[in-house]
Amino acid sequence: MSGAREFVFGLKPLTLEDVGAIAARRLVVTVNKDADFRARIQRSADYVDQTLARDGVIYGVTTGYGDSCTTGVPDALVEALPLHLTRFHGVGLGRILSAEETRAVMAVRLSSLVHGWSGVSIELVDLLTEMLRLDILPMIPAEGSVGASGDLTPLSYMAAALVGERMVRFEGREMPAAEALAQAGLRPISLRPKEALAIMNGTAVMTGIAAIVFLRSERLSALATRLTSLACLALQGNPAHFNARLFSAKPHPGQARVAARIRDDLAPFAARHEPSRLQDRYSIRCAPHVIGVLEDMLPTFRTILETEINSANDNPLIDPDNGDILHGGHFYGGHVAFVMDGMKTLVANIADLMDRQMALIVDTRFNNGLPANLTGALGERATINHGLKALQIAMSAWTAEALKLTMPASVFSRSTECHNQDKVSMGTIAARDALRVLELTEQVAAAHVIACIQALRLRQREGDIVAADLPAMLTEFVSEVGAPIPFIDEDEPLDGLLRHLCAELALQSWELRWESGR
């Protein structure tokens, strides 16, 4: 973490890039030390105490939760109620969120709490910030949320860690939260009235995962564009399909941007070669129209997600200016659910596009003279070498699985909790689905990288493509991405290489630049 930049919660809005940088530990987190800012947060918690003393009844403080809101809690048990909320929600199953995902969730929840509408003490905000700064990460199961009342079950693991219960990751080990806090010189808190509800009754898990999906999908869009350029070169395709005048006639900006990037990549080749076909097949010719839908939706998706990230989204809310208690449904994750359902469809379409391009490149009926399955073997050795035959099959399997997962989660609302939560968002399931679709599509992209690099090298071996056919930034990309990829003449397992490339994709390691700067 040495040399990492700082993000101060409460000083400015949290962007998707900030979430990604915090999740990757490229940003050190602190909380605003301004006295007025801290007083505003504390005032909200104090209003809860004042209202309790004055009126004696507050939902989730002196009553049960959800459908149990008509059940009164005796004064002597009010202090114990928040801890019970964390405990009875400890029913999560499935995989444990990764360290990156957990940091994203913690950052998003902090972003909500510092608005001062949630009735939490400044001590809670400080402790959660310190846990994130020191990388004390609650072990959060991925499954168990219907996305309203927010991410109750998964966020209960964060609330429990704050009081020293359940398990966390710290310094490379799994350990009880109390032990980790003690090692870090921190003390667990005792949850005040409303604090467990404030931590748990929000959209942080779905939105934290959504931020990661967004950032990697944005990068995937650019990569699919670059790989389309390489696939077109491999097929000796027709660069005229990306003509600027053509795209001025149907001026979706994202679609036009994709076409312009491909046009940049193919400009030297277009100036030196005649195309092999008048009209390329759709997976090449219509690539801007496929990738461009995602490109055009990204600004809208960004606005929705950043609005959610920088909102107070629990219930009830306490107006920090006058103490009014406002009962509503801001925990409902419908906006995030819609973005994730949309994102997974658009990303899966890109998987399908790359799979179709790959099918053309390996097939001698369509690849304009490349060897079958892109084997580099020559002479008698060619009879026993099968090149990328199995890779194309695996790529098709990953694509099919991604496409299968595009069923929208948001329409599968279930009536839960004695019909109090009778319409729920399923936003967390949508986000997990979107992440899985993205992971599968990145596997497809990794395979396509291998195929496109192999095809380009085969063209270069035959003299069909020379250095002058590639612009500088495309050459740089091929050099960087192709460095760990061997020329495939003799068959060999590729799984290790695929895992390496997938890791590079997830880390967004590769430079993706174009001559025009688009």
C-alpha positions in Angstrom: 0.0 0.0 0.0 3.0 2.3 0.1 2.6 5.2 -2.3 -1.2 4.6 -2.7 -3.4 7.6 -3.1 -6.0 8.5 -0.4 -9.8 8.6 -0.6 -11.5 10.6 2.1 -15.1 9.4 2.8 -17.4 12.4 3.3 -15.2 14.8 1.2 -16.5 14.0 -2.3 -18.8 11.5 -4.0 -17.5 8.0 -4.5 -17.1 7.1 -8.2 -17.1 3.6 -9.7 -13.4 4.0 -10.4 -12.9 4.9 -6.7 -14.7 1.7 -5.7 -12.5 -0.3 -8.1 -9.3 1.3 -6.7 -10.3 0.7 -3.1 -11.3 -2.9 -3.9 -7.8 -3.4 -5.5 -6.1 -1.5 -2.6 -4.8 1.2 -4.8 -6.5 3.8 -2.6 -6.0 4.3 1.2 -9.2 5.2 2.9 -9.8 7.6 5.7 -12.9 9.5 6.9 -13.4 13.3 6.8 -12.1 14.9 10.0 -14.0 18.1 9.6 -15.9 18.8 12.8 -19.1 19.9 11.1 -19.2 16.8 9.0 -18.6 14.5 12.0 -21.2 16.4 14.0 -23.8 15.9 11.3 -23.3 12.1 11.4 -23.4 12.0 15.2 -26.5 14.3 15.3 -28.5 11.7 13.4 -27.6 9.0 16.0 -28.4 11.4 18.8 -31.8 12.2 17.3 -32.6 8.4 17.6 -31.8 8.6 21.3 -33.8 11.8 21.8 -36.8 10.4 19.9 -36.7 7.2 21.9 -36.6 9.2 25.2 -39.4 11.5 24.0 -41.8 9.1 22.2 -40.7 5.7 23.4 -41.4 4.0 20.0 -39.2 3.8 16.9 -39.4 1.1 14.3 -36.6 -1.4 14.6 -35.5 0.1 17.9 -38.4 -0.6 20.2 -40.2 -2.9 17.8 -39.4 -6.1 16.0 -38.3 -6.0 12.3 -40.3 -6.2 9.2 -43.7 -7.9 9.7 -42.8 -7.9 13.4 -43.1 -4.1 13.5 -46.2 -4.4 15.7 -44.4 -6.4 18.3 -43.2 -4.1 21.1 -39.8 -4.6 22.7 -39.5 -4.0 26.5 -37.2 -1.1 27.5 -34.9 -3.6 29.2 -34.3 -5.4 25.9 -34.0 -2.5 23.5 -30.2 -2.5 23.9 -30.0 -6.2 22.9 -32.2 -5.9 19.8 -29.5 -4.8 17.3 -27.3 -7.7 18.2 -30.2 -10.1 17.7 -30.8 -8.7 14.2 -27.2 -9.5 13.2 -27.4 -13.0 14.7 -30.7 -14.3 13.3 -29.6 -13.1 9.8 -26.5 -15.3 10.0 -27.9 -17.8 7.5 -25.8 -17.0 4.4 -24.5 -19.8 2.2 -22.6 -20.2 -1.1 -19.1 -19.0 -1.8 -17.4 -16.3 0.4 -17.0 -13.0 -1.4 -13.5 -12.4 -2.6 -11.3 -9.9 -0.9 -11.8 -7.5 -3.8 -15.6 -7.8 -3.7 -15.7 -7.4 0.1 -13.7 -4.2 0.0 -16.1 -2.9 -2.7 -19.0 -3.8 -0.4 -17.5 -2.0 2.6 -16.7 1.1 0.5 -20.2 1.3 -0.8 -21.7 0.9 2.6 -19.5 3.6 4.1 -20.4 5.9 1.3 -24.0 5.6 2.3 -23.5 5.9 6.0 -21.5 9.1 5.8 -24.5 11.0 4.5 -25.8 11.2 8.1 -29.3 9.9 7.4 -28.8 6.4 8.9 -28.7 7.1 12.7 -25.2 5.6 13.2 -22.6 7.0 15.5 -19.3 8.5 14.3 -17.6 5.7 16.2 -19.2 3.1 14.0 -18.1 5.0 10.8 -14.6 5.3 12.2 -14.3 1.6 13.0 -15.7 0.5 9.6 -13.2 2.9 7.9 -10.3 1.5 9.9 -11.3 -2.1 9.1 -11.3 -1.2 5.4 -8.0 0.7 5.7 -6.3 -2.2 7.6 -7.9 -4.9 5.4 -9.9 -6.6 8.1 -12.5 -8.2 5.8 -15.7 -9.8 7.0 -16.2 -13.2 5.5 -19.5 -12.6 3.6 -21.4 -15.5 2.0 -22.7 -14.6 -1.5 -26.1 -16.2 -1.2 -29.2 -15.4 0.9 -30.3 -11.9 -0.2 -33.5 -11.1 -2.2 -32.4 -7.5 -2.6 -35.1 -5.9 -0.4 -35.0 -5.1 2.6 -31.6 -4.6 1.1 -28.8 -7.1 1.5 -29.8 -8.1 5.1 -28.2 -11.5 5.3 -24.8 -10.8 3.7 -24.5 -7.4 5.4 -25.2 -9.1 8.8 -21.7 -10.5 8.5 -20.3 -7.0 8.3 -22.4 -5.9 11.3 -21.2 -8.9 13.2 -17.6 -8.2 12.5 -18.0 -4.7 14.0 -19.1 -6.2 17.3 -16.3 -8.8 17.2 -18.4 -11.8 16.1 -18.0 -14.3 13.2 -15.0 -14.7 11.0 -12.8 -12.2 9.0 -9.8 -12.4 6.8 -6.8 -10.5 8.1 -3.1 -10.6 7.2 -3.6 -13.7 5.0 -5.5 -15.8 7.6 -9.1 -16.5 8.5 -9.8 -15.7 12.2 -12.5 -14.6 14.6 -13.3 -10.9 14.2 -12.5 -10.2 17.8 -9.0 -11.6 17.4 -8.4 -9.6 14.3 -9.6 -6.4 15.9 -7.4 -7.0 18.9 -4.3 -7.6 16.8 -5.0 -4.4 14.9 -5.4 -2.4 18.1 -9.1 -1.8 17.6 -12.0 -2.4 19.9 -15.4 -3.8 18.8 -18.4 -1.6 19.2 -21.6 -2.2 21.0 -24.4 -1.5 18.5 -26.6 1.5 19.4 -30.3 1.6 18.6 -30.8 1.6 14.8 -27.1 0.8 14.0 -27.6 -2.9 13.0 -30.5 -1.9 10.8 -28.5 0.9 9.3 -25.6 -1.4 8.3 -27.7 -4.2 7.1 -30.7 -2.6 5.5 -29.1 -1.4 2.3 -27.9 -2.2 -1.2 -24.2 -2.4 -0.6 -23.5 -6.0 -1.6 -25.3 -5.8 -5.0 -23.9 -2.4 -5.7 -20.3 -3.3 -4.7 -20.4 -6.3 -7.0 -22.1 -4.2 -9.7 -19.2 -1.7 -9.6 -16.7 -4.5 -10.3 -18.9 -5.8 -13.1 -19.2 -2.3 -14.6 -15.5 -1.6 -14.6 -14.5 -5.0 -16.1 -17.3 -4.8 -18.7 -16.1 -1.4 -19.8 -12.7 -2.8 -20.3 -14.1 -5.9 -22.0 -15.9 -3.7 -24.5 -12.6 -2.1 -25.6 -10.9 -5.5 -25.7 -13.6 -7.1 -27.9 -13.2 -4.1 -30.2 -9.4 -4.6 -30.5 -9.9 -8.4 -31.0 -12.4 -7.7 -33.8 -9.7 -5.7 -35.6 -7.3 -8.7 -35.3 -10.0 -11.1 -36.4 -10.6 -8.9 -39.5 -6.9 -8.9 -40.3 -6.7 -12.7 -39.8 -9.6 -13.1 -42.3 -8.2 -10.5 -44.7 -11.6 -8.8 -44.3 -13.1 -5.6 -45.6 -12.2 -2.4 -43.6 -14.8 -0.5 -45.6 -17.4 -1.8 -43.2 -16.2 0.7 -40.6 -16.3 3.8 -42.9 -17.0 7.0 -41.0 -19.7 8.1 -43.4 -21.5 4.8 -43.0 -21.8 5.4 -39.2 -22.8 9.0 -39.6 -26.0 7.6 -41.1 -26.9 5.7 -37.9 -25.2 7.8 -35.3 -25.4 5.9 -32.0 -22.3 7.4 -30.4 -21.0 4.2 -28.7 -21.4 2.2 -31.9 -19.6 5.0 -33.9 -16.8 5.0 -31.3 -16.3 1.2 -31.8 -16.3 1.6 -35.5 -13.7 4.4 -35.3 -11.4 2.3 -33.1 -11.6 -0.6 -35.6 -11.0 1.9 -38.4 -7.9 3.2 -36.7 -6.6 -0.4 -36.3 -7.2 -1.3 -39.9 -6.2 1.9 -41.6 -2.7 0.9 -42.7 -4.0 -2.5 -43.9 -6.8 -0.9 -45.8 -4.4 1.4 -47.6 -2.2 -1.6 -48.8 -4.6 -4.5 -49.5 -7.8 -5.3 -51.3 -10.4 -7.1 -49.2 -11.1 -10.8 -49.7 -14.9 -10.3 -49.7 -17.3 -7.5 -50.6 -19.3 -8.2 -47.5 -17.8 -9.9 -44.4 -20.0 -12.1 -42.3 -22.0 -10.5 -39.5 -19.6 -11.2 -36.6 -17.1 -9.0 -38.3 -19.3 -6.5 -40.2 -21.8 -5.9 -37.4 -19.3 -6.0 -34.5 -19.7 -2.2 -33.9 -23.5 -2.8 -33.7 -23.1 -5.5 -31.1 -20.3 -4.0 -29.0 -21.8 -0.5 -29.5 -25.0 -1.4 -27.5 -22.9 -1.9 -24.4 -20.8 1.2 -25.2 -24.0 3.3 -25.5 -25.5 1.9 -22.3 -22.4 2.4 -20.1 -23.1 6.1 -19.4 -26.6 5.4 -18.3 -25.5 2.4 -16.2 -22.8 4.6 -14.6 -25.3 7.3 -13.6 -27.6 4.7 -12.0 -24.9 2.9 -10.1 -23.1 6.1 -8.9 -26.4 7.5 -7.7 -27.0 4.3 -5.7 -23.5 4.4 -4.3 -23.9 7.9 -3.1 -27.3 7.5 -1.6 -28.8 6.8 1.8 -30.5 3.5 1.2 -31.6 2.1 4.5 -34.9 2.4 6.5 -36.0 4.3 8.3 -34.0 7.4 7.6 -33.4 10.1 10.2 -33.2 13.7 8.9 -29.9 15.0 10.3 -31.2 18.6 10.1 -34.3 18.2 12.2 -34.5 14.6 13.5 -37.6 13.6 11.5 -37.9 9.9 11.1 -38.9 9.0 7.5 -40.1 5.5 6.7 -39.7 4.3 3.2 -38.2 1.7 0.9 -34.8 2.9 -0.3 -33.3 -0.5 0.5 -35.1 -1.7 -2.7 -32.4 -2.6 -5.2 -34.5 -2.3 -8.4 -32.1 0.1 -10.2 -29.1 -2.1 -9.6 -31.1 -5.2 -10.6 -32.0 -3.6 -13.9 -28.5 -2.5 -14.6 -27.1 -6.0 -13.8 -29.8 -7.8 -15.8 -29.1 -5.5 -18.7 -25.3 -5.7 -18.4 -25.2 -9.5 -18.4 -27.2 -9.6 -21.6 -25.0 -7.1 -23.3 -21.8 -8.9 -22.1 -23.1 -12.3 -23.1 -23.8 -10.9 -26.6 -20.1 -10.0 -26.8 -19.1 -13.5 -25.8 -21.3 -14.8 -28.6 -19.7 -12.3 -31.0 -16.2 -13.5 -30.2 -17.2 -17.1 -30.3 -18.6 -16.6 -33.9 -15.4 -14.8 -34.9 -13.3 -17.7 -33.6 -15.4 -20.2 -35.5 -14.6 -18.4 -38.7 -10.9 -18.1 -38.1 -10.3 -21.8 -37.4 -12.4 -23.1 -40.3 -10.7 -23.5 -43.7 -14.0 -22.9 -45.4 -14.2 -19.4 -44.1 -10.8 -18.2 -43.0 -9.3 -17.3 -46.4 -6.3 -19.6 -46.5 -5.3 -20.1 -42.9 -4.5 -23.7 -41.8 -7.2 -25.8 -40.2 -7.6 -24.9 -36.5 -4.7 -22.5 -36.8 -2.1 -25.1 -36.3 1.4 -23.9 -37.0 2.7 -27.4 -37.8 4.1 -28.0 -41.2 4.7 -31.1 -43.4 4.1 -34.5 -41.8 3.8 -33.0 -38.3 0.6 -31.3 -39.5 -1.2 -34.7 -39.6 -0.9 -35.2 -35.8 -1.3 -31.6 -34.6 -4.8 -30.2 -34.0 -4.0 -26.6 -33.1 -6.9 -24.8 -31.5 -9.6 -27.4 -32.2 -10.3 -28.1 -28.5 -10.0 -24.4 -27.6 -12.8 -23.5 -30.0 -15.0 -26.2 -28.4 -14.3 -24.9 -24.9 -14.9 -21.4 -26.1 -18.3 -22.5 -27.4 -19.1 -24.1 -24.0 -18.3 -21.0 -22.1 -20.4 -18.9 -24.4 -23.4 -21.2 -24.1 -23.1 -21.1 -20.3 -22.9 -17.3 -20.4 -26.0 -17.0 -22.7 -27.9 -19.4 -20.5 -27.4 -17.1 -17.5 -29.0 -14.1 -19.1 -32.5 -14.8 -17.8 -33.4 -11.6 -15.9 -33.3 -12.1 -12.1 -35.3 -9.0 -11.4 -38.6 -10.6 -12.6 -38.3 -13.5 -10.1 -39.6 -11.6 -7.1 -40.8 -13.7 -4.3 -43.1 -12.8 -1.4 -41.1 -13.2 1.8 -41.2 -12.5 5.5 -44.9 -13.1 6.1 -45.7 -11.0 3.0 -44.2 -7.9 4.4 -41.4 -8.1 1.8 -43.9 -9.1 -0.9 -42.2 -7.4 -3.8 -38.4 -7.7 -3.8 -35.7 -6.7 -6.3 -33.4 -9.8 -6.6 -30.7 -7.3 -7.3 -28.0 -9.3 -5.5 -28.8 -12.4 -7.6 -28.7 -10.2 -10.7 -25.3 -8.9 -9.7 -23.9 -12.3 -9.0 -25.3 -13.6 -12.3 -23.7 -10.6 -14.1 -20.3 -11.3 -12.5 -20.5 -14.9 -13.6 -21.5 -14.0 -17.1 -18.6 -11.6 -17.2 -16.1 -14.2 -15.9 -17.2 -16.6 -18.6 -17.0 -13.9 -21.3 -13.5 -13.1 -20.1 -12.6 -16.8 -20.6 -14.0 -16.5 -24.1 -11.9 -13.4 -24.6 -8.7 -15.1 -23.3 -9.3 -17.9 -25.8 -9.9 -15.4 -28.6 -6.7 -13.6 -27.7 -4.8 -16.8 -28.3 -6.5 -17.4 -31.6 -6.1 -13.9 -32.9 -2.4 -13.8 -32.0 -1.8 -17.2 -33.6 -3.7 -16.2 -36.7 -1.7 -13.0 -37.0 1.6 -14.9 -36.7 0.5 -17.3 -39.3 -0.3 -14.5 -41.7 3.1 -12.9 -40.9 4.8 -16.2 -41.6 3.2 -16.3 -45.0 3.9 -12.7 -45.7 0.2 -11.8 -45.9 0.6 -9.2 -43.2 3.8 -7.2 -42.7 4.8 -4.7 -40.0 3.6 -1.7 -42.2 0.1 -3.1 -42.1 -0.3 -2.5 -38.3 -0.5 0.9 -36.6 1.9 1.6 -33.7 -0.7 1.1 -31.0 -1.9 -2.2 -32.4 1.6 -3.4 -32.7 2.2 -2.4 -29.0 -0.9 -4.3 -28.0 0.1 -7.5 -29.9 3.6 -7.3 -28.4 2.3 -6.9 -24.8 -0.5 -9.4 -24.9 1.3 -11.9 -27.1 4.5 -12.0 -24.9 3.4 -15.1 -22.9 1.6 -16.8 -25.8 3.8 -19.3 -27.7 3.6 -19.8 -31.4 1.5 -23.0 -31.5 3.0 -25.5 -33.9 3.1 -28.6 -31.6 0.0 -29.4 -29.5 0.3 -28.5 -25.9 -2.1 -27.9 -22.9 -3.3 -24.3 -22.8 -5.1 -24.2 -19.5 -2.3 -22.6 -17.6 -2.0 -19.9 -20.3 -5.7 -19.3 -20.2 -5.7 -18.9 -16.5 -2.9 -16.4 -16.8 -4.7 -14.4 -19.4 -8.0 -14.4 -17.4 -6.1 -13.1 -14.4 -4.6 -10.3 -16.6 -8.1 -9.5 -17.9 -9.6 -9.3 -14.4 -6.7 -7.0 -13.3 -7.3 -4.9 -16.5 -3.5 -5.1 -17.1 -3.3 -4.5 -20.8 -3.0 -1.1 -22.5 -5.9 -0.4 -24.9 -5.2 2.8 -26.8 -6.0 4.0 -30.3 -4.2 6.3 -32.6 -7.1 8.8 -32.6 -7.2 8.8 -28.8 -10.8 7.5 -28.8 
